[in-house]
Amino acid sequence: MARALLTRLLALPAPGAPILAALLAFSVAYVPDMGRGFIKDDFGWIRESRVDSPRDAVALLTTAHGFYRPLVSASFAASRALFGLEPRGYALTNLLIILGAAITLYALARGLGFEAGAAAFAAAVFLLNPHGVKDTILWISGRTSGLVTLFSLLTGLAFVRGRGGLAGLFFFLALLAKEEAVPLPAVLVLWAALAAEGGWARRLRLAARQSWPLLPPLLVYLTLRSAAGAYVPATAPGYYRYTADPGLVARNAIEYLDRAATFAAVVLLALALAVWRRPRLCPLERRLVAMGAIWLAGGYGLTLWLPVRSSLYAVLPSAGVALAAAALARSLWRQAAEGVRRRLVVLAVAVPLVLVPLYRSRNVRAVRQASLTTAALDDLARAFATHPPRSTFQLRDDPEEQPNLERGFGTHLADAVFLRTGRTRQVRYRPPDTSWTEAEIAPFQASGPRVVLALRDGRLAPSGEDAGGSAAGAAVR
């Protein structure tokens, strides 16, 4: 069956076979595992983004819940209107966003001078990078990175086509999706300077004239963000405050370069070994490699300085890596003999399909965590139905178990309970034998009977404790 599929794919006109193979591998890698449930920030986004009136819609633009990402909030409001609390609909939206980003990257590469095959190579490298894209699809909150990448690429596409007004609009939407888009004007100014002729002073002047439509959206965004009371470096939590610690920044640089570029580097190494040549770049290819490197640096322009790390931060920069990799691959393709080119097409079709089991194996942890939150909320709903309304619920988490409640809900357990049941209930969780503070015990003292549920094999079940089975329990009685 696999051989028959490979034969049919190779019978397609180039570059149709590699494109279809990449899309097929991408779909099989992620579609079966997406939409298993909500995790952590998902519950907060859904609850805080509900729109029931025009006033609620305006509030999305004028209110910040720490971060200022009104486009993401609007997308969650639309998803809730369309899909309710069905996670597969949210995941499908994320999938379409990242596919839209790949298609836009293809169009951008064509606009920069790539042939169809090289542009398809860039899109495939972007989609099949195992870092970032996975989290954008399997974690609903990863939509933030998908949206900022999509609209940043649309900004770049409009910019290289000379559509300044459209570029400004897309840039504004990218800013409303995530603050990672702020360095984009500097990236595109340098792109324009590279494409211009003459000395660097003249190039920069021409680039500044071309890029001025990006300035008004940035000023409007900064004004709205300030009025909404969003985080600034002085008010953000410690893990979101910028730092110049050399050790931390160096570690970030190494890890983020790995997440954005290692996959592309391995692909290029395999290509170079197959051709048995090193890249010899023409002027166009040198310029495109430089543009990709500039996009990579701009994409990490803000996140490089943060103590917290996330593979989601690699999604936007990896588009630049894909462009640079496509330029290098184009050079190797030019040097390859006809027979070698045929073998390369076979490899381009076969390798993504062979790698599918590896991608699927990397999904297991996210799938198990999402499945646990769904099962735990079902168990809680049943417990709510069989106990008095004023009951309080103490959940015994297991920090050694993978997954567990803390990793599934984070600080959003109350949001999750409200979304699942439509009611606010007194629910807390703690690892076994962990003492409770006075402030945490107080709500239980003011409420009704205490119900203790323990996490066992991915489900919540009665723990067997009586009302005085712990120090917290004794206080609650």
Secondary structure as the mmCIF struct_conf table of DSSP 4:
data_model
#
loop_
_struct_conf.conf_type_id
_struct_conf.id
_struct_conf.beg_label_comp_id
_struct_conf.beg_label_asym_id
_struct_conf.beg_label_seq_id
_struct_conf.end_label_comp_id
_struct_conf.end_label_asym_id
_struct_conf.end_label_seq_id
HELX_RH_AL_P HELX_RH_AL_P1 ALA A 2 LEU A 10
TURN_TY1_P TURN_TY1_P1 ALA A 11 ALA A 11
BEND BEND1 LEU A 12 LEU A 12
HELX_LH_PP_P HELX_LH_PP_P1 PRO A 13 PRO A 13
TURN_TY1_P TURN_TY1_P2 ALA A 14 PRO A 15
HELX_RH_AL_P HELX_RH_AL_P2 GLY A 16 TYR A 30
HELX_RH_3T_P HELX_RH_3T_P1 VAL A 31 ASP A 33
TURN_TY1_P TURN_TY1_P3 MET A 34 GLY A 35
BEND BEND2 ARG A 36 ARG A 36
TURN_TY1_P TURN_TY1_P4 LYS A 40 LYS A 40
HELX_RH_AL_P HELX_RH_AL_P3 ASP A 41 GLU A 48
TURN_TY1_P TURN_TY1_P5 SER A 49 SER A 49
BEND BEND3 SER A 53 SER A 53
HELX_RH_AL_P HELX_RH_AL_P4 PRO A 54 THR A 62
BEND BEND4 HIS A 65 PHE A 67
HELX_RH_AL_P HELX_RH_AL_P5 PRO A 70 PHE A 83
TURN_TY1_P TURN_TY1_P6 GLY A 84 LEU A 85
HELX_RH_AL_P HELX_RH_AL_P6 PRO A 87 GLY A 111
TURN_TY1_P TURN_TY1_P7 LEU A 112 GLY A 113
HELX_RH_AL_P HELX_RH_AL_P7 ALA A 116 LEU A 128
BEND BEND5 PRO A 130 GLY A 132
HELX_RH_AL_P HELX_RH_AL_P8 VAL A 133 LEU A 138
BEND BEND6 TRP A 139 TRP A 139
HELX_RH_3T_P HELX_RH_3T_P2 ILE A 140 GLY A 142
HELX_RH_AL_P HELX_RH_AL_P9 ARG A 143 VAL A 160
TURN_TY1_P TURN_TY1_P8 ARG A 161 GLY A 162
HELX_RH_AL_P HELX_RH_AL_P10 GLY A 164 ALA A 177
HELX_RH_3T_P HELX_RH_3T_P3 GLU A 179 ALA A 181
TURN_TY1_P TURN_TY1_P9 VAL A 182 PRO A 183
HELX_RH_AL_P HELX_RH_AL_P11 LEU A 184 ALA A 195
BEND BEND7 ALA A 196 ALA A 196
BEND BEND8 GLY A 198 GLY A 198
HELX_RH_AL_P HELX_RH_AL_P12 TRP A 200 SER A 211
HELX_RH_3T_P HELX_RH_3T_P4 TRP A 212 LEU A 214
HELX_RH_AL_P HELX_RH_AL_P13 LEU A 215 ALA A 228
TURN_TY1_P TURN_TY1_P10 GLY A 229 GLY A 229
TURN_TY1_P TURN_TY1_P11 PRO A 233 THR A 235
BEND BEND9 ALA A 236 ALA A 236
HELX_RH_3T_P HELX_RH_3T_P5 GLY A 238 TYR A 240
BEND BEND10 ARG A 241 ARG A 241
HELX_RH_AL_P HELX_RH_AL_P14 PRO A 246 VAL A 275
TURN_TY1_P TURN_TY1_P12 TRP A 276 TRP A 276
HELX_RH_AL_P HELX_RH_AL_P15 PRO A 283 GLY A 299
TURN_TY1_P TURN_TY1_P13 TYR A 300 LEU A 302
HELX_RH_3T_P HELX_RH_3T_P6 THR A 303 TRP A 305
BEND BEND11 PRO A 307 VAL A 308
HELX_RH_3T_P HELX_RH_3T_P7 SER A 311 ALA A 314
HELX_RH_AL_P HELX_RH_AL_P16 VAL A 315 GLN A 335
BEND BEND12 ALA A 336 ALA A 336
HELX_RH_AL_P HELX_RH_AL_P17 GLU A 338 VAL A 354
TURN_TY1_P TURN_TY1_P14 LEU A 355 LEU A 355
HELX_RH_AL_P HELX_RH_AL_P18 VAL A 356 ALA A 385
TURN_TY1_P TURN_TY1_P15 THR A 386 THR A 386
BEND BEND13 HIS A 387 HIS A 387
TURN_TY1_P TURN_TY1_P16 PRO A 389 ARG A 390
STRN STRN1 THR A 392 ARG A 396
TURN_TY1_P TURN_TY1_P17 PRO A 399 GLU A 400
BEND BEND14 GLU A 401 PRO A 403
HELX_RH_AL_P HELX_RH_AL_P19 LEU A 405 PHE A 409
TURN_TY1_P TURN_TY1_P18 GLY A 410 THR A 411
HELX_RH_AL_P HELX_RH_AL_P20 LEU A 413 THR A 421
BEND BEND15 GLY A 422 ARG A 423
STRN STRN2 GLN A 426 ARG A 430
TURN_TY1_P TURN_TY1_P19 PRO A 432 ASP A 433
HELX_LH_PP_P HELX_LH_PP_P2 THR A 434 THR A 437
HELX_RH_AL_P HELX_RH_AL_P21 GLU A 438 GLN A 445
TURN_TY1_P TURN_TY1_P20 ALA A 446 ALA A 446
BEND BEND16 SER A 447 GLY A 448
STRN STRN3 ARG A 450 ARG A 456
TURN_TY1_P TURN_TY1_P21 ASP A 457 GLY A 458
STRN STRN4 ARG A 459 PRO A 462
TURN_TY1_P TURN_TY1_P22 ALA A 467 GLY A 468
BEND BEND17 GLY A 469 SER A 470
HELX_RH_AL_P HELX_RH_AL_P22 ALA A 471 VAL A 476
#
